[in-house]
Amino acid sequence: MDVKQLTAGQNVPLTAQVVRFGVHADAALDISALVVADDLRVSAAGDVVTGDRTTTTGVRLGEDGVTVTLAEVRADAQAVLLVASTSGQPVELGKVVAELSENGATTVEFAIAPAAGERALICLEVYRRQGAWKVRAVGQGYAGGLAELLQAHGAAGFGPSDSAAVSPGPHTNPNAGRRGDPYAMPAPAPGGSPLEVGHGLERLWMIFEDAARSAAALISARDYAAKRLDQELSEAVSDPATRNTPAADTARVNAQRRHDELNATAETNHGRDSEQLVRELAEADQALPPSLSSWESPAWDRAPAPSDGIRLGELYAIDRGALRIPYSVPVPLNRPLWIDTESSSAVAPVVGALLARLVAAAPQRRTVVDVIDLTGAFTGLTDLLAPVLGGPPITDHTEISARLKTLADAAELAEMAYNSGAGTPPAEHRVLVAADFPHGYQATDVQRLGSLFMRGDLIGLSTVIVGSNESDSDDGMVAALSQACRHLPTVSGTPLFDPWTGSAWELDLDLLPQEPERQARILRAR
């Protein structure tokens, strides 16, 4: 079996049910493991496997390394972090080669060359992904040794006795795991092999998860460095008798140096991860179907190809570098989209981009688009989409009810057929754009939209609402509709929170290019 030589950030699937971790290095090293949750933190002392505590469920430390029996790792754990550290001595790590074996044969190697005085390393991460297991090369270093590493992952006092006295722990985002938030980003349901480009949505979310975890590590390291600096500076001036002495000045200088080194190491690791993800994204963009591709992708000039998702825009964080991650969702939309805006005309390019990708998503089926456009904001778009429109765009509020009733009746009939055992997959991909909501919509219209939210999948319906965020509306039905949607903010600075670590991101929604020839090419009716 070929041995895969990984670089930091790379990941590969695991095929065996039992894997073993070991290291080769010039210096004597200890190895250990942490069983962590989605936030990369341990939950209890039993999650730390070291020389003092050599087993936990699914993980065992022996003379031959750390053995992980994947099927036995507790169900609520996300990953096992595999660690190498100096053997209790204040010396720096030299070059380390981490290896992972499957079925007794080495399948993965990762060479690490610490350059910032690290005394502990997270070498590899064995983690769950859509019901399967993968291994990722990490290489995150800690100059404070195993004690600092344990502290950074919520394990203060859980490791060997020499690591109990450590400084305050790192940042944990209070938004991690939050529910009911219109700007939370739930991950799509699993489906298909994560390595097949045909399952493009899953591939992009895998890259997004890697980016989220790298971001969380950077945030944690920054916060830890700041808290450590504050603690050390406080200690340097705590004694009035020595506060203004050369020794105190030296202590302050050394504290700042350690702070800067920690941050520099974290930034280097994050930059390395980002470079790897940029390469993966560039490769993916050449192969993904149009609905998931950038406007510059050659996919828009190839024959139509079906897609399991659509791209909405790009996620980024200014304080974490230039990395931009595509934000994509399943199609047909399993949760209606709601574009937050006070002006439909202001988001016409956003709606145009969504319609282009929705129309391109299912070339194997007939696509039918219904548009409610009371202010005429989308006239330019609907002219280009005339061949797939289910009827003239609705510009008079008195015509809304009839169009929604037609859709709701079709969904109810499909539900009756399904419940009787005579249901069939939708023959069409339907798209509904309801703009200017809730102005001009009657109570019965709101009820029918609610019905479509629940039953629309039976007729292959994807729904897009355009209007101001009504999640706090005094109208209970309107508020319930708003709360059921995936909200897309259009105001700069509105954070969205990833579903793995709760880290904050901003979203740049994709805009339909304005050049007429490009619009015609992208919005071609299929």
Secondary structure, 3 states (H helix, E strand, C coil): CCCEEECCCCEEECCCCEEEEEEEECCCEEEEEEEECCCCCCCCHHHEEECCECEECCEEEECCEEEEEHHHCCCCCCEEEEEEEECCCCCCCCCEEEEEEECCEEEEEEEECCCCCCCEEEEEEEEEECCEEEEEEEEEEECCHHHHHHHHCCCCCCCCHHHCCCCCCCCCCCCCCCCCCCCECCCCCCCCCCCCCCCHHHHHHHHHHHHHHHHHHHHHHHHHHHHHHHHHHHHHCCCCCCCCCHHHHHHHHHHHHHHHHHHHHHHHHHHHHHHHHHHHHHHHHHHCCHHHCCCCCHHHHCCCCCCCEEEEEEEECHHHCCCCEEEEEECCCCCCEEEECCCCHHHHHHHHHHHHHHHHHCCCCEEEEEEECCCCCCHHHHHHCHHHECCCCECCHHHHHHHHHHHHHHHHHHHHHHHCCCCCCCCEEEEEEEEEECCCCCHHHHHHHHHHHHHHHHHCEEEEEEECCCCCCCCHHHHHHHHHCEEECCCCCCCEECCCCCCEEEEEECCCCCCHHHHHHHCCCC
